[in-house]
């Protein structure tokens, strides 16, 4: 006979089968190690002592967690054998369950756990476990959509744990309070009990008042500290609020505005300069006794040499350069003793040195916003028209990348020159050309002339048209001519000249496009005054003027925007936010051409906020 060999897992299965057949009297639950959730549950099921069985299961779940296998731990912890843990193990079961629910981002499980707890539940744990339990409890509440309870848990922890890292704990409390929906926060603030809770909730509610600028928020924080001098948060503000409260003290006082004032970029440089200075003089919060702004012409010398000169003159901030080549020269410097707010962007993937911020009217930002809008409106398959050239390459890359992220796709991308036959380009993108070619092929195959009416492709949900006004006014009627008049059309700001022109823009009726508040906002004090007293505030120069105005607003808040998650400025060029690498991104407004005029659209509904 041939000798049989058994694999290790087969031996384990035989061993388990023997145990189950002979009963569990021979199994020592204190030392037995299960290799899988199924084995653990089978062994525990044979134990008549309910508490002993549950302790064994919790030990196995903990072991799976130590191995990083939270899925296995969840199988054990959510089993029927642990649905009603005995009193002596209930807290341990909750602790392990919260750890795996958070690790797996399991909101449904977190909701079930949150319903069984109250913010002070963690105080029942031993002292060495109390902080861990409180933090897991707060994370579980947040995952369950109950951030207010999470904040209350951490507020209680701050009182119960004298050894806690106060700064870190206050930062966590503040982040939890920021997630609480505004109506729930206002209600909780009016009903709060306890000095610590009342203080935290009042601070959070005051900073949620609509229309607050960052300067307003700084004044509210300082006023709250004066009213609550003994509150723990008044003594150790959350890091984010420290930055906001110290905003005025950290503002640059000596600013160099470095722009091209001669040559090819002169008109752009002058528009940005005028916008920067206009915003400064209309800013009531600016301290003109301390602020010193000096303008330098970058067209007459290299920016690298100008930077070296300015760095030796104790400037606090340099705003500029505008040209991409000059910005690349800044990026090549190892250190920047004086921070730079560049008015353009480095190529994607370029690592910027510390102290370099990048801001401009990025076409890529607009492309990403178009993709997001399409996703919000469930228009997932699109046809795309984009000009040829480097600018178009960047727009295409940003658009297609965001479409993929949002679950959409570009069915066809047609690149064109403005001198091209736009009828042919339109026929190509709508599939008319392909339809004709199929008909011709059929005729050749059967040898008979057939009656034929071309059809556009039927799988498209929308058209993205990246084209300047003179070209867009030709494309839009051609969509209808080639049977695509029913497809919604989306475009970036390049489609609009910036000034209403109903006679010419009637051909754009129905086109939805994104543009900056300077162009689309109905009430704008800076625009009204600037257009009354200055030239160069309309059209594309007007957009650059608005960019200069926002550069002033950014100059006061650069470190804050970079360090505070969610910090934003409602500027003339959009809602401005910053990524950790110092790149400013803009979220613009939306409008649709009606009777040749842009009509501002209301914001699209966002995902509903979590409720507490």
Secondary structure, DSSP 8 states (H G I E B T S, - for coil): -------HHHHHHHHHHHHHHH-STT--TTT---SSHHHHHHHHHT-S-HHHHHHHHHHHHHHHHHTT-HHHHHHHHTSGGGTT--HHHHHHHHHHHHHHHHHTT-HHHHHHHHHT--TTGGGGS-HHHHHHHHHHHHHHHHHTT-HHHHHHHHHHHHHH-TTS-HHHHHHHHHHHHHTS-HHHHHHHHHH--SHHHHHHHHHHHHTT-TT--HHHHHHHHHHHHHHTTTSHHHHS--HHHHHHHTTTTTS-SEEEEEE--SGGGHHHHHHHHHHHHHHHHH-TT--TTT-EEEEEEGGGS-HHHHHHHHHTTT-SEEE---SHHHHHHHHT-S--SSEEEESS---TT----TTEEE----HHHHHHHHHHHHHHTT--EEEEEEESSHHHHHHHHHHHHHHHHTT-EEEEEEEE-TTS-HHHHHHHHTTHHHHHHHHHHHHHHHTS---------SS--EEEE---HHHHHHHHHHHHHTT-TTSEEEE-GGG--SS--HHHHGGGTT-EEEE-HHHH-S--HHHHHHHHH-SS-SHHHHHHHHHHHHHHHHHTTHHHHHHSTT--EEETTEEEEE-TTSBEEEE-EEEEEETTEEEE------------
